């Protein structure tokens, strides 16, 4: 066991807040005993950004090489009492409220074990403990209720978190943790050096919450750094602190916030910090929507949206904000067709009640998936991001959705009626999905598949005006197709897209 001892000041800022420990440590020591639980494609349960070596070597290291420069902002870390392969101890540990006291901080790390399979065994214990705690803990009811009357803007109000939305977020958070457990259970992964390095970050006696790039840059030059440690901070506190520290000064992308809040916490962990996340400005309704769209296995867009998790392959994925705009249309259900579907599904004439159930029971997501699965099946070879693909572009997908949903809006009210004698809700919903697919497939039949692979003279712009121009262009394909009952024959010569 290797021990690191530091003279420190400790105090408790508030009665229920973690003990804060301030000390100075060489950066090259910090990177030895502190892990960085990064969010990666396979380990989505982490919360940290990917390590940007270019930024470290080309920006931060040169900054520190100038002997006049310093970084006075503390590195924020979590000090774990027991991490599996290490521990943190304060002497004395009794820290009074609001009064700084001198303490000795001792970090212990089994560095030899880091080189063995003990890393994976410790990680398995860590994962099982989090899953066990989540299962055992009772989850309270919703923090807030949705108001009876809603405007379109209120639909996306960030402090409205229905209990059902939270349950789905927790499910996704647990799913990512279970995925980590499955990766650990597969002994073939134990032989992978990259996997071992990533897992070791979860079992060190400390975790870097903020300042990983400065720490790794300073470590190259063996510079000391002031550290603010949160003693005994549980996992959800680490996630919360990372979120609020990064939310305002240098904003982390909304996509990464969604990934963190939706996937890095289990059911109980997310509930314990949910209200504080809302107070800090985290958009929990957006988290609820985009966690499903980006990660649920049923989503046609699963793993195809840029969630700012990793640096690689981002150019092959759809933009987060474009997809949020597309999904919001389904979640809000404010347009005629979706309101009619919601009312028919729940057998009510009250639009507000129908929309509330539509969102709470995630029926919006079922219909969203059915709609976009039909589009994907219509042109499967174009369901990927490529330079010559005109379909799989955020603005184009939104415009196509808008053009088709306008066809749905234009259906006579009787189109959405389900026989009152059919009482089974699942049967009613399947009938309504069939009615929607009838509209979708008919509209798609007017679009030649070659349209999406040919170069357009019109360069799309993801602006309000640009998207509306695309809607008008797509609408003409539908209008002309209706005249002949098939694909518009002279589309290459007459479509605005080629002028």
N, C-alpha and C positions, 0 to 999 in steps of 0.2 A: 504494500500500500504506500502510495506517495502522499505526503501531506504538504499543504500550502497554508501558511499562517500569515494573517494580516492584522495590523492594528487598525481599528475602525471606530466610527461613531455610529451608534444606533439610536433610533427613536421611533415612536409610533405616532403618526400624524393624527389619526382618528381612532376612536375606540375599537372599531371593527376592521380597520384597514391593516394590511400586512406591516410587519416591522420593516423599516427601511434601514439599510446598512450602507454607510458611505466609507469608501476606502480607496487606496491607490494600489494598482497592481500593474506589473509589466504586461504589455499586450501579448507577448509571446507566451506568457503563462496563462493568460485568460483563454487563449484559443486551445490550450491543452485541456483545461478542466471544464470549459463551457461548450455545450453543444448548440447547434443552430437547427432547430426542427423545421426544416424547409418544406413547403408545399411543393410536391413533385407529381408528375403524371401518375406514378404508382402509389405514392404516399400522400394522398390528398388530405390526410388528417393533420399534417403540419400546418403552421401558420406563417412562417417566415417567407420572404421573397427568395427567389433563386439568387445564387451568388454570382455577381457580375464582376468577373476577373478583369475585364477591360476597364471598367470604372476604377477598380482598385489600383491597377498597375499604371494606367495612363492619366488618372486624375488625382487620386488621393495620395499615393506614394510620392509623386513629384511635389505635391503640396507640402508633405512632411519633410522632404529633403531640404527645403528652405529652412534654415535654422532659426529664422525669425517667426515662423508659423507655429501655431498650436491650436488644438481643438479643445476649448474649455467646457464643452457639453459632455455630461457623463454618459458612459455606456450603461444601459439599463439591463439588468439581468435578473433572473429568478434563481434564488438559492434554495435548493431542494434538500430537505432533511434526510431523505433516503431515495436514491435514484436507481438502486439495484447494484451498481458498480461503484458507488461513491456516496458521500454524505456531506452535509454542512452543519457546523455546530457553532453556537455563540456562547461565549463565556464572559459575563453572566448572560443567561437567556431571558431573565426577567427584566423587560424593558418597560418603564413607566410611560404613560400617555403624555405626549407633548414635551418630554424632557430628554435631551440627548445624553447618552451615557457612553463612556469609553468601554469598548469590548474587544475581545480577540475573536476573529473569525478563522475557523479552521475548516479547510476543504480537504476531503480525503477522496482519492481516486485510485482504483486498482488498474493502473496503466498496463500491467501485464495481461490482465483479463481482457482488455480491449483488443488484444491481438488474437484472442481465442474465440471459440464458440460461446463462451460465457456472455458475450455481447447479445446474442440472440436469445439465450435463456433468460437474461435479465429483461429484455424487451418483451418477451412473452409474458412474464410476470406483470410488467407494467400495463400491457394491453388488457390482460385478464382482470386486473384490479379496476381499471376504468370501466370496463364492461360490467363487472359485478356491482360496482357502486351505482352505476346508472340503472341497473335492473332493480336493485334493492330500494332505491330512493323513491319516495312518493313524489309525483309531479303535481304541483298546484294547478288551479284553474287559470283561465286567461287573465292577463294583466289588465287589459282593456277590452271593451266590447265595441263592436261596430255600431255607429249611430243608425237610427231607423231610416233617416233621409240622407241620401248621398248625392253630391254633385260629381261630375266626371273627375274633377281635381281631387275630391276627397277620396276617390277610389284608391289613389296612390298615396294617401296621407301616410307619412312615415311612422306615426305612432299608433297606427291601427294594426294590432296583431291579434288575429283571431286564434283561439286555442287550436283549431284544426290545422291552421297554417304551421304553427309551431310544431305540432306532432309530426308533420311531414319533414320539416327541417331536421328534427331530431332523428328521424328515421334515416335521412341521408347522412347525418353525422355519425350515427352508429354504423351505417353501412361502410363508410370509409375506414372506421376503426376495425371493423370485422375484416375488411379487405387486407389491412395491415397484418391482422392475426393469420389470415390464410397464407399470406406471403411468408410469414415466419414459420408456419407449419410445413411449408414446402422446403424440405431440407436442401433441395437443389439450389435454392437461392442463397444458402449459407456460403456457397463457394464463390459467389460474385463479390468482387472487391468493392464495387460501387454501392451495392446493397448494404454491405457491412459498414461502410463509411456513413451512409445515410442513417442506418439504424443506431449506430453508436451515439449520434446526436441526441437520441431520446433517453439515453441511460447515463449520461454524465451528471455530475452533482450540481451543475448550473446550466441555465439556458439563456442565450442572448435574446433579449426582447427587442432592443433597439440599438443600432450602432454596429452591426456585423461587418459592414464594409470598412468603416474606420478602424475597427479592431484588427482585421486581417491585414490592412495596410500598415498600421503601426507595428504589428508583430514582425513584419519584415525588417524593420529598423530597430526593433527591441525598445520601443518607446513606452513609457509608463502612461497609464490612463486613470482618470478618476472614475470610479464605478459606483453606481447606485444599485444595491441589491435588494430585492424584495424577498425577505426571509420566509420560507415555508409557503410561498405563493402556489396555490393549486393550478392545474392546467387551465381552467376556465379564466382564472385571474391573469395568467400570462397572455392568453388570447385577447382578453379585454384590454389589457394595457397596450399590447401591440397595436390594436385597432385605434384606440383613442390617441395614442402618441402620434400615429401616422395619418390620422384622418384629416387634421387641419393644416399644420405648417407646410408639409410637403405631401400633398394628398397622394395616397396610394390609389390605384384605379378602382372604380366602383366594382369592376369585375372581380378583383382580388378580394375586396370587402365581402362580396357575395360568397365567394368560395370559402373564405375564412368563417364567416358567421354561419353559413349553411352546412359546412362539411367538417370543420375542425372540432366541433363540439358534439357531445352526445346529448341525449334528451335532457338529463338532469343538469348537465353542465351548462347547456344553453339557457335553460330556465333560470338558473341562478344568477346569470348576468344579463338576461334579456332586457329588463327594465333599464339597467344602466347603459346598455348599448343604445337604446332608444333615446335616452337623455343625452348621450354623446353625439347624436345625429346620424346614427346608422339607419339606413332606410330598410326597415325590416320587411315591408311589403315587397319591395324590389328583390330582397334576398329570397323571399318565399317563391316568387315567380321564377326568377332566373336560376335558382338552384335546381328546380324541376326541369326547365328547358335545357339547361346545359349539361346536367348530369344524370337525370333519370334514364334508366335503360329503355323506357318506352318512347322517349323523345327522338324524333328523326334527326334532331340536331345534337344529340349526345356526343360529347367529345369533339364537336366541330365548331365550337365557339371559343374565341380568344378570351380566356379568363385570367390572363397575365400570371399564370402559374409558372410557366417555363419560358426561357428565351427562344428555344428552338421551335420551328414549325408554326410560328405565329402567323406568318404570311399565308399559310394554308387554311386558316380558320376565319370564320365570319366575325365581324365586329360586334362587340358586346352591346353597344348602344343601339345598333340597327336591330339586333334580335330582341332587345328589350321593347323597342317600339312595336315590333311585330306581335310579341306575346301580350303586351298590354291590351291590345285590341280584344283579345279573347278573354282576358281576366276581367276587364271592365264590363263587357257585355252591354255596352250602351247603344250599339247600333240595332236597327230594327230586327234583323234576322236572328241575332244571338239572343236578344231579349225574348223573342217569340219562342226560340228553342228552350230557353231556361224556364219560361212559364209553362210550356207544354210538358217539359220533363218533370216538373214538380206539381203539376196540376193546379196551378194558381193563376189568378188574374192580376195579382199584385206584383208589379215589376220589381219593386225594391226587395221584396221578400225572395222572389225568384233569383235575383242577382246575388243576394247574400248567400243563399244556399249553393248557388252555382260556384261561387268562390270558395266557400267553406268546405264543400265536399269535393273540390277540385274537379268538378265536371268540366270546367273550362279547359283544363289540361287534357282531358280525354278527347274533347272535340278538336282541340288544337292539334293533337297527335294524329287524329284521324284525317284531318284536312291535309296536313303536311306529308303524311305517309302516302296519300293519294298523289300529291305532286311528285314526290320522290319516285313512286312506282311508275308514274307517267314518263319520266325522263331519268331513269336510274344512272345512266352514264354521265349525267351532268350534276350528280349529287356530290360534288367535290370542288374545291377551290382550285381553279387553273386560270392562267392568263387569257386563254381563248374561250373560257366558259362565261356566257352572258346570263346564265340562270342563277348560279350560286354566288350572288352578290347581294349584300344586304339591302340596298336601295331597290334592286330589281325584284327581290323576293317580296318586299313590302308592297311594291306597286302591283305585283301579280296578285297578292292576297287581297288588296283593296279592290282591284277590278273584279275578282271573282266574288268577293263578299257583297259587292254592289248588286251582282246578279241575284245573290241570296236575298238581299234586302228587297229586291223588286218582285219577289214571289208573292202571289196572293196569300192572304192570311190563312186560307184553308190548307195551303201546302204543308203547314207545320202542325196541323191538328192531328192528334192521336185519338183513336176511338176511346171514349170514356169507359167502355167495358174492359179495356186493358188496364188492370190495376197494378200489375207487377212493374215496379220502377225500372228494373234492369231491361225488361222488354220494351218499355216506353222509350228508354234512352237509346237502345239499339235501333229502334224504328226511326228515331230522329236523326241518328247518325247516318242511316241509309238515305234519308231525305236530303241531308246536307251533301252526301257524296254524289247523289244524283245531279245536284247543281254543279258541284266541283268538276266532276268528270265531263259533264256536257261542255262547260266553259273551256276546259283544257283541250277538248277535242278540236277546238277552233285554232289552236296554236300549233304550227308545224314544229316538230322537234328540231329540225335544222335551224330554226330561228336562234336557238341558244348557242350554236356553234359557229355562226357566221359573224364576221366583223361588222359592227354597227358604225354608221357615220356619226351617229349621235353619241357623245360621251356623257355617260350618266353622272349626275351630281347628287350627292346625298344631302340635299337641301329640300325645304318645303316645295319650292317652285320646281326643282329638278324631279322630285318624286311625282308631283302632280302631272308633269309632262309625260312621264313614263306611264302613269295610269291612263292618261288620254290615249297614248299610243297603243297600249294593251287593250283598252276598251274598243278600239277600232277593229282589232282582230276578232273580237267577240261579235261586234255588230255586223261586220262583213261575213263572218262565218254563219251567222243566223240566217242571212239572206239566201245562202246556197245550201245550208245544212251540212257544211263541212269546212275544211281549211280554206281560207282566203287565197284564191289562186294567184293573184298578182301582188302578193305581199312584198316581194323583193323590190318591185318597181314603185309601189305606191305608199308603203308604210313610211311614216315619219322617221322611223329608226334608221332608214337607209338614205335619207335626203341630206 
